[in-house]
Amino acid sequence: MRFSTTRRNTAIAAAVTSFGLLLGGSAQADNHTTGGMMEPTTQQQTDPMGDTMNEAGTMNEAGTMTDTSSMSIVDVASGNDSFNTLVQAVQAAGLGDTLTGEGPYTVFAPTDEAFAQLPDGALEYLLQPENQDLLAQVLSYHVVEGSVTSDQLSTGGVSTLGGGVAVAVRDTGIVVNNASVVTPDIQASNGVIHAVNRVLLPETLQQQLASRLGVDSIY
């Protein structure tokens, strides 16, 4: 699914606002956030795969550094065993072309463990073809227009293609809504990936998904 010109222009305008917040620091998240911060559930700044990651690329099991700077966001995620579910979701939502495009984009990328925290049946529901638009909304909430590295993030609100998230920069690491950044600054040719340990969902999407699944709450 490609974003329309109107939507892209809106996203770019939102991105300009978000960069002001990123660099200026103390603004509150907008009304699309989940309604407050929660303490991170795992130690931050660690690699969920146990491999070494940095701006240059990733360390594979053979101990050889793989340069990801010439790979698209989708290609980088596809080559990382922590993002199998995310890659599946991106393809199911029809966002593959968008995230392999010129960008740049910043993706707060949920790991497989993050998707596993969703209620039983939630992932399967989102992956159904008839729910493609809902899945695209969920994934768009994780994508920021422009390339934003961890050292450019500051406490405040950040606009995404699907709303706004709240960022808190702490001595122990970075928190986005109720998720911790577990691996920051995975570089790609068209942006940067920050792995997070929860699927980010604005309050309206949480309520919508919980209602469809017949559960009290998502988290």
N, C-alpha and C positions, 0 to 999 in steps of 0.2 A: 504494500500500500504506500503510495507516494503522498506526501502532504501537499495540499493545494497551495497555490501561490498566496492566497489570502492568509491561510493558516501559517505558512512559512514566514510571511512578512510580520504577522502577529508574534510568531515565536522569536524572530530576530529582534523586534522591539522589546519583547520581554527579556531577551538575553542582555540587551544593553542595560536595562534596569538592573538585572541580576548582577552584572559585573560591577555596577556602582555599589551594590550592597556587598559584594564579595570584597571589594577593595576598601570600602568605607566602614564596614564592620558591624554595626550594632542594630540594624533594622530588624524588626520582628518578621516572622514568616507570614505569608498572606493567608487568606481564609481557606485555602485548599489543603493546608497541612493536616496532620492527623490529630491535632489538638494538644500538643505538648510533648516534651521530651521524656524519654524513659532511659534508665541506665542501660548501657550496652550489655548484651548478654554474654559476650565472650571477650577475651583480651584483644585489644586492637593492635593494628599494625603487624599482624602475623599473617603468614601465607596459609590459607586453608588446605593447600595441597602438601605443605611441608617442603616445597621447593623454594629456591631463592628467586625473588622478583625485584626488579628495579627499573629505572627509566630506560635502560638500554635494552631490556628484554627479559627473558625467563631462562632459568637454569633447568635443563631437562634432566631426566633420570640418569643419563650417561655422564652428567657433569659438564655438558657443553652449553655455553650461553647461546640462546636463540635470539637474534635481533628481531624485534617485533615492530620496529619503527617504520618498516616498509609494508606492513600488513594492515589491512582494514580492521575495523573494530570487530566485524563478524569473523574474519579470518583468525584474529587473535583469540577470540572466545572459542572458536571451533577447535583450536589447537590446545586448549586448556581443559583438563578433565574436571575442573570445578564448575564449568559453565555449560555442561551438557544440556541441562533443562532450559537454561536461558536461550541457547541456540535453537532448540526445538520450538520454544515459544516465539522467538523472533520470526522464524520461518512460518509458523502457523498464523501469526498476526499479519503477515505480508509486509514486514518491515525490513526484510533482508536488503532490498535495493537501497533503502534510505540509509541504513547503517554501513553500507559499503560505498556510499556516495562520497562526494567531495567533503561535506561537512564544513568545518570540524564540529564534532560533538563530544560532550562529556557524558559518560554513562556510569551511573551508580548501579553496578551489575550484581544482582543477587546470585549467590552461589547455589549449587544444588542443595546444600544443607538449608539454605534460606527458604527455598521452595518447599522443602520437606516440612517446614514448620506450619504451612498452611493447613487448614482443617482437611480431614479426609474427604476426598472427592473434589476439592477446590481446583486443583491443577487439571484434573481430567475434564472438569466442567469448562474451564477457560480454554482448553485446547480443542474443544468441539468446534467444527467449522461454523456452525450457526452463531457462535459467540466470538467470532473474530473481532468485531468492533470493540467489544468489552475488553478483550485481551490487548488490543492495540492501545486502548486507554490506559490500561495498567502499565504497559511497557513505556508508553510515552511519558508517564509520570517520572520515570527514571532517567530521562534524557534532557540534558541542558545544551542549548545552542552555543557553540564555541568550545574551545579547549581550555579547561580550568584544572590546573595541577593542584596538589594538596597544599602547597605553600601559598597559593593564591586564594584559598578558602579562608573565610573568617566568619565568626559567629553572626548569624542573621538569616534573612530569608533569601532563597535562591529560586528564580523562576525556571520551570521546566516546560517541556512541550505539552505536558498534561496538567499543569497547575503550578503549585509552589511547595517547596520543601523547606524545613527549618534545619539549619546547620549549626552545630555547636563545636567549636575548636577548643579542645582541652589539652592539658599536659599529657594525658594518657592516650590521646588520639582524637579522631574526628567522629562525631555522631550526626547522622542524618535522620531526622524524625526519631524513630525508635530503633534505628539500626546503627551498628558500628561499621566503620570502614576497616576491613580486615586486611586488605592489600591495596595500597594507594598507587597511583601513578604508573599503571601498566600502559605503556605508550603504543599508539597505533598510528598509521599514516594519516588517518582522518580524525584524530582526536585522542582521548585518554580514557582509560577505564579505572574506576575505583570499585573494587569488590566489596560488597556489603553482605551482612549476615542475616538480613531480613528482606522480604519483599515489601517495598514501599507502597502504601495505599492511602490515598486521601480518605477522609471520613466518609464522604458520599459514596465512594466505591466500596469501602468496607461494608457499609450498610446495605448497599445493593447486592453485593456478593453474598453476604450473610443471609439476606432474605431469600435469595434464590437457592441457597444450599440448605435452608431450614435450620440454621444454627444461630445461637445468640450473638456471637461476635466472632470476628476473624482472629483477633489477638486478645 
